[in-house]
Amino acid sequence: MKQYRLSAFILILIACTQLINCKVSRKPLKSDKPLIGFLMDSLIEERWARDRDIFISSVKTYGGSVIVQIGEESAKTQEAQLQYLIDQGVNSLVLIPNDPDLLTRAVQEAKKRGVPVLLYERLVHNGGADLYLAYDAKRIGALQAEAIVKKIQHGSVVILNGKRNDTIAAAIHEGIFEILNPVIMRGTIQVVEDHWATSGNSEETAEVISTLLDNNVRIDAILAYNDLYAEAAIRVITLKRLAGKIAVVGADADLAACQRIAEGTQTMTAYKPIETIAAKAAELAIYMARKERVTVHNAIYDGSYRVPYYQLEPIAVDASNLRETVIKDGFHLEEEVYRNARLK
């Protein structure tokens, strides 16, 4: 059976050994009022509005203020917005890039203008940003694959990846195959489709699943890049009357995904507590704005530079621990998560 390997470039993206995160002796001072620019890709996915709101609230607790810009899934728009934020006099920038290759010059321009840049959840290639903050994407892939191996033990799986130039998608893919390769070599599981998205549109993933099923390809499990992709896949298999018969995993712990887990149509999601990452982004952005030292003993290679990397750990959520994770954290309300399940 074919061994799946990433390219040499991707292998060096995760560039450090043992994680020792940022160490600071105190919280940022409130003695001045830094202005933070928060440049987002879009608000299409459910989670991003929550990221925005928690980030703004957290910055305010440190005495700062925020200018938010939404790129509407356009790298060109983000370039112009980044320039706008610099011209507005922001003291630091937090960027969720639309494209890792098309925003390199924008990040470099910000640095030339003396504005430190924190990359949030997504890397920019060759930009030399000041700091990268994200959940461990490789671990997300491993958690997904572990859930599938436990669920089906043997059979045919489909992998619905993000874009090839997305470093998170690449790391998730690597994590998946760290777990799957041994069972693939034993012949108990086979990958019948390893699809890389050409756009961020979840309908593309729906078409992939629909085409496979129309061609009578057996699918026992689907590993989806995020819960939006998982939802698209489940919509198709529901129409084929296969909901609950094909194991599906995703990421982000969207409310709809947690409802599907409660209902039994989705097996698992990787939970990345938004309050944790958004609040930490605010704290780090304040430090950077005030030129205070941030020490990070971890790094990721962006193609040209080793970027300091503050890494957070994701959590696997399934039907057994919905209450102990997303509900206990207040991420979703119990009555919302179980609303549809209780109607059955």
Buried (B, 14 or more C-beta within 10 A) or exposed (E): EEEBEBEEEBEEBBBBEEBEBBEBEEEBEEEEEBBBBBBBBBBEBBBBEBBBEBBBBBBEBBBBEBBBBBBBBBBEBBBEBBBBBBEEEBBBBBBBBBBBEBBBEBBBBBBEEEBBBBBBBBBBBBBBBBBBBBBBBBBBBBBBBBBBBEBBEEBBBBBBBBBEBBBBBBBBBBBBBBBBBEBBEEEEBBBBBBBBBEEBBBEBBBBBBBEBBEEEEEBBBBBBBBBBBBBBBBBBBEEBEBBBEBBBBBBBBBBBBBBBBBBEBBBBBBBBBBBBBBBBBBBBBBBBBBEEEBEBBBBBBBBEBBBBBBBBEBBBBBBEBBEEBBBEBEBBEEEEBBBBBEEE
